[in-house]
Amino acid sequence: GWDDPRLPTLAGLRRRGYTPEAIALFCERIGVSKADSWIDYSTLEGALRDTQEHSATRAMAVLDPLKLTISNWAEVFGSDEVLDECSAPVHPNHPERGTRSMRIGKHLWIEREDFMEVPSKGYFRLFPPHASPTSNPPGQHKEGNKVRLKYGHVVECTGCVKDESGKVIEVLVRLVPDTKSGTPGADSVKVKGVIGWVSAVDGVQAEVRLYERLFTEEHPDAGGKDFLASINPHSLQVVQAWLEPALGQVAAGTHFQFERLGYFVSDRVAHQAGQPVFNRITGLRDTFAK
């Protein structure tokens, strides 16, 4: 249909999540000309980022979930059932908008890319104690297997669990006591990596539609080419994601910046309270060419 979020129609852009302010800024930047011209899609995406950066509510989400278990949770908090409340700003540059809360517990969801069994050089997220970047001698420990759970505690990776095929299905960590963000002594353990998370207890499962550009080429019909040959087979991927609890009840058409992931909007048609559906409008930066 004409409102397919991959199409550069006004109906499609609206369904995708582009705002009137973003489209107005885009028009202002490209100017007016009587001559036919090509405008790179990144100009439109940049206009969306520049308008949403100052307005979009922040939230945490996990699009490619990998289970994380804090093995010493009961040792630190007295019970595996205890949940520890963490606080985060609604918008980091607008403290007057207040804070939001989410609860951390023994079991979390993290992004699969935030764990590597054999880390590459410069990787500062989770990896097992025996692992080391390829540039270091075998078996050498390197700072980086400790990370901060954003707005929460520092944890240290102790290992992982694999299924029969050898795929990692669970990451095991130990929580470092007295390192919770915003508390005295939180900076006593220095880490280079900070990762997002969603609680496995009260996180909300949602359908998230990851839209990319409709064509693989900048000028899909230039020189008389068949534009259908340049259709991007990955222009839409649908994933089952985990979101902060509050996002399960927001109204359709509500914009968010999913931290570290990009700008998203609850779908105007498919989203409803209790059955959330979100569209990715654009990432935090242009990565299509890469």
C-alpha positions as a Markdown table, in Angstrom:
| # | Residue | x | y | z |
|---|---|---|---|---|
| 1 | Gly | 0.0 | 0.0 | 0.0 |
| 2 | Trp | 0.9 | 3.6 | -0.3 |
| 3 | Asp | 1.5 | 3.8 | 3.4 |
| 4 | Asp | 4.2 | 1.1 | 3.4 |
| 5 | Pro | 6.9 | 2.6 | 5.7 |
| 6 | Arg | 9.5 | 1.9 | 3.1 |
| 7 | Leu | 8.0 | 4.2 | 0.6 |
| 8 | Pro | 8.9 | 7.9 | 0.3 |
| 9 | Thr | 5.3 | 8.9 | 0.0 |
| 10 | Leu | 3.9 | 11.2 | 2.7 |
| 11 | Ala | 1.6 | 8.4 | 3.9 |
| 12 | Gly | 4.6 | 6.0 | 4.0 |
| 13 | Leu | 6.8 | 8.6 | 5.8 |
| 14 | Arg | 4.1 | 9.2 | 8.4 |
| 15 | Arg | 3.5 | 5.5 | 9.0 |
| 16 | Arg | 7.3 | 5.0 | 9.4 |
| 17 | Gly | 7.4 | 7.7 | 12.0 |
| 18 | Tyr | 8.7 | 10.8 | 10.3 |
| 19 | Thr | 7.3 | 13.9 | 11.9 |
| 20 | Pro | 6.1 | 17.2 | 10.2 |
| 21 | Glu | 9.0 | 19.0 | 11.9 |
| 22 | Ala | 11.5 | 16.6 | 10.3 |
| 23 | Ile | 10.0 | 16.9 | 6.9 |
| 24 | Ala | 9.9 | 20.7 | 7.2 |
| 25 | Leu | 13.6 | 20.7 | 8.1 |
| 26 | Phe | 14.4 | 18.4 | 5.2 |
| 27 | Cys | 12.6 | 20.7 | 2.8 |
| 28 | Glu | 14.4 | 23.7 | 4.3 |
| 29 | Arg | 17.8 | 22.1 | 3.8 |
| 30 | Ile | 17.3 | 20.9 | 0.2 |
| 31 | Gly | 15.9 | 24.2 | -1.0 |
| 32 | Val | 13.8 | 24.7 | -4.1 |
| 33 | Ser | 14.9 | 24.2 | -7.7 |
| 34 | Lys | 13.2 | 23.9 | -11.1 |
| 35 | Ala | 15.7 | 21.3 | -12.2 |
| 36 | Asp | 15.3 | 17.6 | -11.4 |
| 37 | Ser | 17.7 | 16.4 | -8.8 |
| 38 | Trp | 18.6 | 13.5 | -6.5 |
| 39 | Ile | 18.6 | 14.0 | -2.8 |
| 40 | Asp | 20.4 | 11.4 | -0.7 |
| 41 | Tyr | 18.2 | 9.6 | 1.7 |
| 42 | Ser | 20.6 | 10.4 | 4.5 |
| 43 | Thr | 19.5 | 14.0 | 4.3 |
| 44 | Leu | 16.0 | 13.0 | 5.3 |
| 45 | Glu | 17.3 | 10.7 | 8.1 |
| 46 | Gly | 19.5 | 13.5 | 9.4 |
| 47 | Ala | 16.6 | 15.8 | 9.7 |
| 48 | Leu | 14.7 | 13.3 | 11.7 |
| 49 | Arg | 17.6 | 12.8 | 14.1 |
| 50 | Asp | 18.1 | 16.5 | 14.5 |
| 51 | Thr | 14.5 | 17.1 | 15.5 |
| 52 | Gln | 14.0 | 14.0 | 17.6 |
| 53 | Glu | 17.3 | 14.3 | 19.5 |
| 54 | His | 15.9 | 17.1 | 21.7 |
| 55 | Ser | 12.3 | 15.7 | 22.0 |
| 56 | Ala | 12.2 | 11.9 | 22.0 |
| 57 | Thr | 11.8 | 10.2 | 25.3 |
| 58 | Arg | 14.6 | 7.7 | 26.0 |
| 59 | Ala | 14.0 | 4.0 | 26.7 |
| 60 | Met | 15.9 | 0.8 | 26.8 |
| 61 | Ala | 15.2 | -2.1 | 24.5 |
| 62 | Val | 16.9 | -5.3 | 23.4 |
| 63 | Leu | 16.3 | -6.3 | 19.7 |
| 64 | Asp | 18.4 | -9.5 | 19.6 |
| 65 | Pro | 17.9 | -11.0 | 23.0 |
| 66 | Leu | 20.5 | -13.1 | 24.9 |
| 67 | Lys | 19.8 | -14.2 | 28.4 |
| 68 | Leu | 22.1 | -13.0 | 31.1 |
| 69 | Thr | 22.2 | -14.5 | 34.6 |
| 70 | Ile | 23.7 | -12.9 | 37.7 |
| 71 | Ser | 24.9 | -15.9 | 39.6 |
| 72 | Asn | 25.6 | -14.2 | 43.0 |
| 73 | Trp | 22.3 | -12.2 | 43.1 |
| 74 | Ala | 21.0 | -14.0 | 46.2 |
| 75 | Glu | 24.4 | -13.6 | 47.9 |
| 76 | Val | 24.3 | -9.8 | 47.4 |
| 77 | Phe | 20.5 | -9.1 | 47.9 |
| 78 | Gly | 19.5 | -12.0 | 50.1 |
| 79 | Ser | 17.1 | -13.7 | 47.7 |
| 80 | Asp | 16.9 | -14.5 | 44.0 |
| 81 | Glu | 13.4 | -13.0 | 44.0 |
| 82 | Val | 14.5 | -9.5 | 45.0 |
| 83 | Leu | 14.3 | -6.8 | 42.3 |
| 84 | Asp | 16.5 | -3.7 | 42.6 |
| 85 | Glu | 15.0 | -0.4 | 41.3 |
| 86 | Cys | 17.2 | 1.7 | 39.0 |
| 87 | Ser | 16.5 | 5.3 | 37.9 |
| 88 | Ala | 17.2 | 6.9 | 34.5 |
| 89 | Pro | 16.4 | 10.3 | 33.0 |
| 90 | Val | 13.5 | 10.6 | 30.7 |
| 91 | His | 15.8 | 12.8 | 28.6 |
| 92 | Pro | 19.4 | 13.4 | 29.5 |
| 93 | Asn | 19.4 | 17.0 | 28.4 |
| 94 | His | 16.1 | 18.0 | 30.0 |
| 95 | Pro | 16.2 | 17.1 | 33.7 |
| 96 | Glu | 12.9 | 18.9 | 34.2 |
| 97 | Arg | 11.2 | 16.0 | 32.4 |
| 98 | Gly | 11.9 | 13.8 | 35.4 |
| 99 | Thr | 13.1 | 10.2 | 35.7 |
| 100 | Arg | 11.9 | 6.8 | 34.7 |
| 101 | Ser | 12.3 | 3.6 | 36.7 |
| 102 | Met | 13.1 | 0.0 | 35.8 |
| 103 | Arg | 13.9 | -3.0 | 38.0 |
| 104 | Ile | 17.0 | -5.2 | 37.7 |
| 105 | Gly | 17.0 | -8.8 | 38.9 |
| 106 | Lys | 18.8 | -12.1 | 38.6 |
| 107 | His | 17.8 | -12.6 | 35.0 |
| 108 | Leu | 18.1 | -10.0 | 32.2 |
| 109 | Trp | 18.0 | -9.7 | 28.5 |
| 110 | Ile | 21.0 | -8.1 | 26.7 |
| 111 | Glu | 21.9 | -7.6 | 23.1 |
| 112 | Arg | 23.7 | -10.7 | 21.6 |
| 113 | Glu | 26.4 | -8.4 | 20.2 |
| 114 | Asp | 27.3 | -7.4 | 23.8 |
| 115 | Phe | 29.0 | -10.8 | 24.4 |
| 116 | Met | 31.8 | -12.4 | 22.4 |
| 117 | Glu | 33.3 | -15.7 | 23.4 |
| 118 | Val | 36.6 | -14.7 | 21.7 |
| 119 | Pro | 36.7 | -10.9 | 21.7 |
| 120 | Ser | 38.3 | -8.9 | 18.9 |
| 121 | Lys | 40.8 | -6.1 | 19.5 |
| 122 | Gly | 39.2 | -3.1 | 21.1 |
| 123 | Tyr | 36.1 | -5.0 | 22.3 |
| 124 | Phe | 35.2 | -3.8 | 25.8 |
| 125 | Arg | 31.9 | -5.6 | 26.4 |
| 126 | Leu | 31.4 | -9.0 | 28.0 |
| 127 | Phe | 33.7 | -11.9 | 27.3 |
| 128 | Pro | 34.8 | -14.9 | 29.5 |
| 129 | Pro | 37.8 | -14.8 | 31.9 |
| 130 | His | 39.9 | -17.1 | 29.7 |
| 131 | Ala | 39.3 | -15.0 | 26.6 |
| 132 | Ser | 41.5 | -12.2 | 25.3 |
| 133 | Pro | 41.6 | -10.1 | 22.2 |
| 134 | Thr | 43.7 | -11.5 | 19.4 |
| 135 | Ser | 46.4 | -8.9 | 19.9 |
| 136 | Asn | 47.2 | -10.3 | 23.4 |
| 137 | Pro | 49.1 | -13.4 | 24.5 |
| 138 | Pro | 46.8 | -16.5 | 24.9 |
| 139 | Gly | 45.2 | -16.7 | 28.4 |
| 140 | Gln | 46.1 | -13.1 | 29.3 |
| 141 | His | 43.4 | -11.2 | 31.2 |
| 142 | Lys | 42.4 | -7.9 | 29.8 |
| 143 | Glu | 40.2 | -5.2 | 31.2 |
| 144 | Gly | 36.9 | -5.3 | 29.4 |
| 145 | Asn | 35.2 | -8.4 | 30.7 |
| 146 | Lys | 33.7 | -6.2 | 33.4 |
| 147 | Val | 31.0 | -3.9 | 32.2 |
| 148 | Arg | 28.4 | -1.6 | 33.7 |
| 149 | Leu | 24.7 | -2.5 | 33.2 |
| 150 | Lys | 23.5 | 1.0 | 32.2 |
| 151 | Tyr | 22.0 | 2.9 | 35.2 |
| 152 | Gly | 22.8 | -0.2 | 37.3 |
| 153 | His | 25.7 | -2.3 | 38.6 |
| 154 | Val | 29.0 | -3.4 | 37.4 |
| 155 | Val | 29.2 | -7.1 | 36.5 |
| 156 | Glu | 32.0 | -9.5 | 35.6 |
| 157 | Cys | 31.6 | -12.3 | 33.0 |
| 158 | Thr | 32.3 | -15.7 | 34.4 |
| 159 | Gly | 31.3 | -17.9 | 31.4 |
| 160 | Cys | 28.5 | -18.9 | 29.1 |
| 161 | Val | 26.1 | -21.7 | 28.4 |
| 162 | Lys | 25.7 | -23.3 | 24.9 |
| 163 | Asp | 23.0 | -25.4 | 23.3 |
| 164 | Glu | 23.7 | -28.7 | 21.5 |
| 165 | Ser | 24.7 | -26.9 | 18.3 |
| 166 | Gly | 27.3 | -24.8 | 20.1 |
| 167 | Lys | 25.2 | -21.6 | 20.0 |
| 168 | Val | 25.6 | -19.4 | 23.1 |
| 169 | Ile | 22.2 | -19.2 | 24.9 |
| 170 | Glu | 23.1 | -17.7 | 28.2 |
| 171 | Val | 25.8 | -15.5 | 29.6 |
| 172 | Leu | 26.9 | -15.9 | 33.3 |
| 173 | Val | 28.2 | -13.0 | 35.3 |
| 174 | Arg | 28.9 | -12.0 | 38.9 |
| 175 | Leu | 27.7 | -8.7 | 40.3 |
| 176 | Val | 30.4 | -6.4 | 41.8 |
| 177 | Pro | 28.8 | -5.1 | 45.1 |
| 178 | Asp | 28.6 | -1.4 | 45.9 |
| 179 | Thr | 28.8 | -0.3 | 42.2 |
| 180 | Lys | 25.3 | 0.8 | 41.5 |
| 181 | Ser | 25.1 | 4.0 | 39.5 |
| 182 | Gly | 24.3 | 7.1 | 41.5 |
| 183 | Thr | 25.5 | 5.6 | 44.8 |
| 184 | Pro | 28.6 | 6.3 | 46.8 |
| 185 | Gly | 31.6 | 4.3 | 45.6 |
| 186 | Ala | 29.9 | 3.5 | 42.2 |
| 187 | Asp | 33.0 | 4.5 | 40.4 |
| 188 | Ser | 35.3 | 2.4 | 42.6 |
| 189 | Val | 35.6 | -0.1 | 39.7 |
| 190 | Lys | 36.6 | 1.4 | 36.4 |
| 191 | Val | 35.1 | -0.1 | 33.3 |
| 192 | Lys | 35.3 | 0.8 | 29.6 |
| 193 | Gly | 32.0 | -0.9 | 28.5 |
| 194 | Val | 28.4 | 0.0 | 29.3 |
| 195 | Ile | 25.6 | -2.2 | 27.9 |
| 196 | Gly | 21.8 | -2.0 | 27.8 |
| 197 | Trp | 19.5 | -4.5 | 29.4 |
| 198 | Val | 15.8 | -5.3 | 30.0 |
| 199 | Ser | 14.6 | -7.3 | 33.0 |
| 200 | Ala | 13.4 | -10.8 | 32.2 |
| 201 | Val | 10.8 | -10.5 | 35.0 |
| 202 | Asp | 8.8 | -7.4 | 33.9 |
| 203 | Gly | 10.1 | -6.6 | 30.5 |
| 204 | Val | 7.6 | -6.3 | 27.7 |
| 205 | Gln | 7.8 | -8.4 | 24.6 |
| 206 | Ala | 7.1 | -6.5 | 21.4 |
| 207 | Glu | 7.1 | -6.9 | 17.7 |
| 208 | Val | 9.7 | -4.5 | 16.3 |
| 209 | Arg | 9.9 | -3.8 | 12.5 |
| 210 | Leu | 13.4 | -2.9 | 11.4 |
| 211 | Tyr | 13.1 | -0.9 | 8.2 |
| 212 | Glu | 15.9 | -0.2 | 5.8 |
| 213 | Arg | 16.1 | 1.5 | 2.5 |
| 214 | Leu | 13.9 | 0.0 | -0.2 |
| 215 | Phe | 16.7 | -0.1 | -2.8 |
| 216 | Thr | 20.3 | -1.3 | -2.7 |
| 217 | Glu | 21.4 | 1.5 | -5.2 |
| 218 | Glu | 21.3 | 5.3 | -4.9 |
| 219 | His | 19.7 | 5.6 | -8.4 |
| 220 | Pro | 17.8 | 2.3 | -9.0 |
| 221 | Asp | 16.4 | 3.3 | -12.4 |
| 222 | Ala | 19.3 | 5.3 | -13.8 |
| 223 | Gly | 20.3 | 4.6 | -17.4 |
| 224 | Gly | 17.1 | 2.8 | -18.1 |
| 225 | Lys | 17.7 | 0.0 | -15.5 |
| 226 | Asp | 14.9 | -2.1 | -14.1 |
| 227 | Phe | 14.4 | -0.6 | -10.6 |
| 228 | Leu | 12.9 | -3.9 | -9.4 |
| 229 | Ala | 16.3 | -5.5 | -9.8 |
| 230 | Ser | 17.6 | -3.2 | -7.1 |
| 231 | Ile | 14.9 | -4.0 | -4.4 |
| 232 | Asn | 16.6 | -4.5 | -1.1 |
| 233 | Pro | 15.7 | -8.0 | 0.2 |
| 234 | His | 16.5 | -6.8 | 3.8 |
| 235 | Ser | 14.3 | -3.7 | 3.7 |
| 236 | Leu | 12.1 | -5.1 | 6.4 |
| 237 | Gln | 13.1 | -7.5 | 9.2 |
| 238 | Val | 10.6 | -8.3 | 12.0 |
| 239 | Val | 12.1 | -9.3 | 15.4 |
| 240 | Gln | 10.7 | -10.2 | 18.8 |
| 241 | Ala | 12.2 | -7.7 | 21.2 |
| 242 | Trp | 12.1 | -6.9 | 24.9 |
| 243 | Leu | 11.3 | -3.3 | 26.1 |
| 244 | Glu | 11.1 | -1.4 | 29.3 |
| 245 | Pro | 7.7 | -2.2 | 31.1 |
| 246 | Ala | 6.2 | 1.3 | 30.5 |
| 247 | Leu | 6.4 | 0.9 | 26.7 |
| 248 | Gly | 3.7 | -1.8 | 26.7 |
| 249 | Gln | 1.0 | 0.8 | 27.4 |
| 250 | Val | 1.9 | 3.8 | 25.4 |
| 251 | Ala | -0.4 | 5.3 | 22.7 |
| 252 | Ala | 0.1 | 4.6 | 19.0 |
| 253 | Gly | 2.4 | 7.2 | 17.3 |
| 254 | Thr | 4.6 | 7.8 | 20.4 |
| 255 | His | 8.2 | 8.5 | 19.6 |
| 256 | Phe | 11.2 | 7.1 | 21.5 |
| 257 | Gln | 15.0 | 6.9 | 21.2 |
| 258 | Phe | 15.9 | 3.4 | 22.1 |
| 259 | Glu | 19.3 | 4.0 | 23.7 |
| 260 | Arg | 22.2 | 2.8 | 21.6 |
| 261 | Leu | 19.8 | 1.6 | 18.9 |
| 262 | Gly | 18.0 | 4.5 | 17.2 |
| 263 | Tyr | 14.7 | 6.3 | 16.8 |
| 264 | Phe | 11.5 | 4.3 | 17.0 |
| 265 | Val | 7.7 | 4.9 | 17.0 |
| 266 | Ser | 4.8 | 2.8 | 18.1 |
| 267 | Asp | 3.0 | 1.9 | 14.8 |
| 268 | Arg | -0.1 | 4.0 | 14.0 |
| 269 | Val | -2.1 | 1.0 | 12.8 |
| 270 | Ala | -0.9 | -2.2 | 14.4 |
| 271 | His | 0.2 | -1.0 | 17.9 |
| 272 | Gln | -2.2 | -1.3 | 20.8 |
| 273 | Ala | -1.9 | -1.3 | 24.6 |
| 274 | Gly | -0.8 | -4.8 | 25.7 |
| 275 | Gln | 0.3 | -5.7 | 22.2 |
| 276 | Pro | 3.1 | -3.3 | 21.3 |
| 277 | Val | 4.4 | -2.9 | 17.7 |
| 278 | Phe | 7.2 | -0.5 | 17.0 |
| 279 | Asn | 8.8 | 0.7 | 13.8 |
| 280 | Arg | 12.4 | 1.8 | 13.5 |
| 281 | Ile | 12.5 | 5.2 | 11.8 |
| 282 | Thr | 16.3 | 5.5 | 11.6 |
| 283 | Gly | 19.4 | 4.5 | 13.4 |
| 284 | Leu | 21.5 | 6.9 | 15.5 |
| 285 | Arg | 23.8 | 7.4 | 12.5 |
| 286 | Asp | 23.9 | 6.4 | 8.9 |
| 287 | Thr | 25.2 | 2.9 | 8.5 |
| 288 | Phe | 23.4 | 1.8 | 5.3 |
| 289 | Ala | 26.5 | 2.2 | 3.0 |
| 290 | Lys | 28.6 | 0.2 | 5.5 |
